Amino acid sequence: MHARALNIKTGLVAAVVALLLLVGAGVAYAAGDDSSAQPTGDNIEKAKSAALDHTDGGSVTGTEVGDEEGYYEIEVTSDDGSQADVHLDRDFKVLTTSADVESPDDKDEPNDD
């Protein structure tokens, strides 16, 4: 009887350990990689330069590679605070430019989603 109780306890401990490992793996998978990391390298520098030329200056405030609207997306903030997203192809040619319409005056209302 003592051996049977020991086997049950061993089985329970093994099940709890397995469950903890699965939960840990699920959390690691869900966390994914760090999406806040900015792309680097010569090509992204060329894309930044092309975007700044297109917008007649400003500051690059965000970059993305593999964007759905172009290969590169460069967010440029002008001196007056307005923002534009410049979409470029792999050859650094401007595809589209869209104004980023968020402003510091935007306030969330109670029923906003």
N, C-alpha and C positions, 0 to 999 in steps of 0.2 A: 504494500500500500504506500509506503514511504517513497519508493522509486516512481510510482505512478504520479504522486503529487509533485515530485521534483521535475518530471517530464512535462507536466502541465505548466509549471512555473517557467521552465526553460522555454517552452513554446510561446507563452505569453510575452516574455521578455523579447524573444526574437521577433514576434509580430509587432511589438511597440517600436523596436529599433527599425524594422523595415518601413513602418508607417512614417517615422520621423525622417528617414532618408527620402522617401517619396515626396513628402511635404517640402523638404529642403530643395529637392530637384525641381519641383513645381515652382517654387518661389524664384529660384535662379533663372529658370526658363522665362517666367513672366517678366522678370526685371529686364531681360535682354541686355543689349549693350548700351553704353552711355550715348544717348542721342543728342546730348548737348555738346558733344565734342565737335569742334569746327574742323573742316577739311584743311589740309595743309599741303604744301608742295608748290613746284613751279607752275603747274597748270592752274591751280586755284589763284595764284598771284596774277597770272595773265588774265583770268576771268575777272578778277577784281579791277584790274587796270582798265579793261575794256568797258566794264560797267561804269567806272568813274568817268571815263572819257565820254560815254554816252549821256551821262547825267550832268556833264559840265562840273564835276567835282562833288564834294561832300565827303562823308565818312562811311566806310563799309561797316555795317552793324550786324550782318549775318550772312552766312554762306551755306549753300546746300549743293550736294552733287547728286545727280540722278533724280532731279525734280520732275514731276509729271508734266510741267509746262516747258521744259527744256533740260539740257544736260546739266547746266549750272543755273542756280538762282542766287543772285547777289542782292542783298538788301542794302540800299544806300539811303542814308539820312543826310538831307541837305542842311545848310547853315540855318535856315528858317525853321527847322524841326520836321518838315514834311518828309515822308518816307516813300520810296519806290522800290519795287521788286523788279530787277532786270533779269530776264531769262535769256540765256545764251546757248548756242549749240556747241558741239565738241570742238569746233574751229573758232570759238570765241566770237561768233557773229550774233548780234542782238536779234532775238526772235520777237519778243514782246517786252513791254514795260507797263507795269500796272502800279497805280498809286495805292499805297497802303492807307486805308481810310480811317484807321484807328487814330484817335486823338486823346490828349490828356483830359479833355473836357468830357469824354464819354463816361457816363455814370450808369451803373446797373440799377435798374428799377426792380422793385420787389418781385414782379412776375416775369422778368427776363430770364431766358434760358441760357 
